[in-house]
């Protein structure tokens, strides 16, 4: 919805490229226009997603931080710290699909 005129626009998900996976109802997005037509779109830099599935914790004898794969409600798989479990909301960076923090 255009915030000034309250006009609702329907645009193709293809305008957002790989970031289309993050689109949700009521999300504010930016559209770039050329000659009055939307040419591309961007989503916010941070989005909140729900973890649908998380690998079990694997404890190791390493000084390096261990990350595990988690499946998000939008179908993407990202790496997250071992304490993240299914059902939790986490904040993801849309620039590189990386875990940022718990929501």
C-alpha positions as CSV (number, residue, x, y, z in Angstrom):
1,X,0.0,0.0,0.0
2,X,1.3,3.4,-0.9
3,X,1.6,5.2,2.5
4,X,0.6,8.6,1.1
5,X,-2.2,7.8,-1.2
6,X,-3.2,4.4,0.3
7,X,-3.3,3.0,-3.2
8,X,-2.7,-0.8,-3.2
9,X,-0.3,-2.2,-5.8
10,X,0.1,-5.7,-7.0
11,X,3.6,-6.5,-8.3
12,X,5.3,-9.7,-9.4
13,X,7.6,-11.5,-6.9
14,X,10.2,-11.6,-9.6
15,X,10.9,-7.9,-8.9
16,X,12.5,-8.9,-5.7
17,X,14.8,-11.6,-7.0
18,X,16.1,-14.1,-4.3
19,X,14.7,-11.8,-1.6
20,X,11.2,-12.8,-2.6
21,X,11.4,-15.7,-0.1
22,X,11.2,-13.1,2.7
23,X,8.0,-11.4,1.5
24,X,5.2,-11.5,4.1
25,X,1.7,-9.9,4.3
26,X,1.8,-6.3,5.5
27,X,5.6,-6.1,5.0
28,X,6.9,-2.7,3.9
29,X,9.0,-2.9,0.8
30,X,10.6,-0.4,-1.5
31,X,9.9,-0.3,-5.2
32,X,12.0,1.5,-7.8
33,X,10.1,2.9,-10.8
34,X,11.0,3.7,-14.3
35,X,8.5,5.5,-16.6
36,X,5.8,4.9,-13.9
37,X,6.3,1.2,-13.9
38,X,7.9,-0.8,-11.0
39,X,11.2,-2.2,-12.2
40,X,12.7,-3.7,-9.0
41,X,11.9,-4.1,-5.3
42,X,13.8,-4.5,-2.0
43,X,12.8,-6.0,1.3
44,X,13.9,-4.7,4.7
45,X,17.5,-5.5,5.7
46,X,16.3,-7.5,8.7
47,X,13.3,-9.8,8.8
48,X,11.9,-12.0,11.6
49,X,11.4,-15.7,10.6
50,X,10.2,-18.7,12.6
51,X,12.5,-21.8,12.8
52,X,10.5,-24.8,11.6
53,X,13.2,-27.4,12.0
54,X,16.5,-27.4,13.7
55,X,19.3,-30.0,13.7
56,X,20.1,-31.5,17.1
57,X,23.0,-29.9,19.0
58,X,26.4,-31.5,18.4
59,X,28.9,-31.0,21.1
60,X,32.5,-31.1,20.1
61,X,35.9,-30.4,21.5
62,X,36.7,-27.3,19.5
63,X,37.4,-23.7,20.3
64,X,35.5,-22.6,17.1
65,X,31.9,-21.7,17.5
66,X,29.6,-24.4,16.1
67,X,26.6,-23.6,14.0
68,X,23.8,-25.8,12.8
69,X,21.4,-25.7,9.9
70,X,17.9,-24.5,10.6
71,X,14.9,-24.5,8.3
72,X,12.8,-21.3,8.3
73,X,9.1,-20.8,7.7
74,X,9.9,-19.4,4.3
75,X,11.6,-22.5,3.1
76,X,15.2,-21.2,3.4
77,X,17.9,-23.0,5.4
78,X,20.4,-20.8,7.3
79,X,23.2,-21.4,9.8
80,X,22.3,-20.5,13.4
81,X,23.9,-21.0,16.9
82,X,23.4,-24.3,18.6
83,X,21.0,-22.9,21.2
84,X,18.3,-22.1,18.5
85,X,15.5,-24.6,18.5
86,X,12.4,-25.2,16.4
87,X,9.5,-22.8,17.1
88,X,11.8,-19.8,17.9
89,X,11.7,-16.5,16.1
90,X,15.0,-15.3,14.8
91,X,16.2,-12.2,12.9
92,X,17.8,-12.8,9.5
93,X,19.9,-10.5,7.4
94,X,18.3,-10.5,3.9
95,X,21.6,-9.3,2.4
96,X,23.4,-12.6,3.0
97,X,20.8,-14.9,4.5
98,X,22.6,-15.0,7.8
99,X,21.4,-15.3,11.4
100,X,21.6,-12.0,13.4
101,X,19.9,-12.6,16.7
102,X,16.8,-14.0,18.5
103,X,13.7,-12.0,18.0
